[in-house]
């Protein structure tokens, strides 16, 4: 699949979760991760309908041709990568970041 498409999905998911966290700072870590997964699954389903993204493929399977559970799995995977990049990597690089506990 096009690297730009994946990077855009990850960035969009991370920024959406960041926005939700800023509006509701009392959210716990597991609630935030759940939101990240739900948001990313929704973006994968949306991406399957957007012209230009829907023809991107993963292992030779186009996003629009994926079955329901394939899209859910891809959304969970992308959401997990986004959480890893958006939280764990930032915490490792900058201990003074808002993401640090």
C-alpha positions as CSV (number, residue, x, y, z in Angstrom):
1,X,0.0,0.0,0.0
2,X,1.1,3.5,-0.6
3,X,3.2,4.7,2.3
4,X,1.6,8.1,2.1
5,X,-1.9,6.7,2.6
6,X,-0.8,4.8,5.7
7,X,1.1,7.8,7.1
8,X,-2.0,10.0,6.5
9,X,-4.3,7.5,8.3
10,X,-1.9,7.3,11.2
11,X,-1.5,11.1,11.4
12,X,-5.2,11.7,11.1
13,X,-5.9,9.1,13.9
14,X,-3.3,10.5,16.2
15,X,-4.5,14.1,15.8
16,X,-8.1,13.1,16.3
17,X,-7.3,11.2,19.5
18,X,-5.1,14.2,20.6
19,X,-8.1,16.5,20.0
20,X,-10.4,14.3,22.0
21,X,-7.9,14.0,24.9
22,X,-7.5,17.8,25.1
23,X,-11.3,18.1,25.3
24,X,-11.6,15.3,27.9
25,X,-8.3,15.2,29.9
26,X,-9.8,12.8,32.5
27,X,-9.7,9.9,30.1
28,X,-7.6,6.9,31.2
29,X,-5.0,5.1,29.1
30,X,-7.3,2.2,28.2
31,X,-10.1,4.6,27.2
32,X,-7.8,6.6,25.0
33,X,-6.6,3.4,23.3
34,X,-10.2,2.3,22.7
35,X,-11.0,5.6,21.2
36,X,-7.9,5.3,19.0
37,X,-9.0,1.9,17.7
38,X,-12.6,3.1,17.0
39,X,-11.4,6.3,15.3
40,X,-8.9,4.4,13.1
41,X,-11.4,1.7,12.1
42,X,-13.8,4.4,11.1
43,X,-11.1,6.1,9.0
44,X,-10.3,2.8,7.3
45,X,-13.9,2.4,6.4
46,X,-14.0,6.0,5.2
47,X,-10.8,5.5,3.2
48,X,-12.4,2.5,1.5
49,X,-15.0,4.9,0.0
50,X,-12.7,7.8,-0.9
51,X,-11.6,7.8,-4.5
52,X,-7.8,7.6,-4.7
53,X,-7.4,5.9,-1.4
54,X,-9.8,3.0,-2.1
55,X,-7.5,1.6,-4.8
56,X,-4.5,1.5,-2.4
57,X,-3.6,-2.0,-1.6
58,X,-2.2,-4.0,1.2
59,X,-0.5,-7.3,0.2
60,X,-2.3,-7.1,-3.2
61,X,-5.8,-6.5,-1.8
62,X,-7.3,-3.2,-2.5
63,X,-8.8,-1.3,0.4
64,X,-12.2,-1.2,-1.2
65,X,-12.2,-4.9,-1.9
66,X,-11.5,-5.9,1.7
67,X,-14.1,-7.7,3.7
68,X,-15.6,-6.3,7.0
69,X,-13.2,-8.1,9.3
70,X,-10.2,-7.3,7.2
71,X,-11.0,-3.6,7.5
72,X,-11.5,-3.9,11.3
73,X,-8.1,-5.7,11.6
74,X,-6.4,-3.0,9.5
75,X,-8.0,-0.3,11.6
76,X,-6.8,-2.0,14.8
77,X,-3.3,-2.4,13.5
78,X,-3.1,1.2,12.2
79,X,-4.6,2.5,15.5
80,X,-2.0,0.6,17.5
81,X,0.9,1.9,15.4
82,X,-0.5,5.4,15.8
83,X,-0.7,5.0,19.6
84,X,2.9,3.6,19.6
85,X,4.2,6.6,17.6
86,X,2.0,9.2,19.2
87,X,2.6,8.1,22.8
88,X,5.4,5.7,23.5
89,X,7.9,7.1,21.0
90,X,7.3,10.7,22.1
91,X,7.6,9.7,25.7
92,X,10.9,8.0,25.0
93,X,12.3,11.0,23.1
94,X,10.9,13.8,25.3
95,X,10.3,13.0,28.9
96,X,8.9,16.4,29.5
97,X,6.2,15.8,26.9
98,X,2.5,15.9,27.8
99,X,2.4,12.2,27.0
100,X,4.8,11.3,29.8
101,X,3.2,9.8,33.0
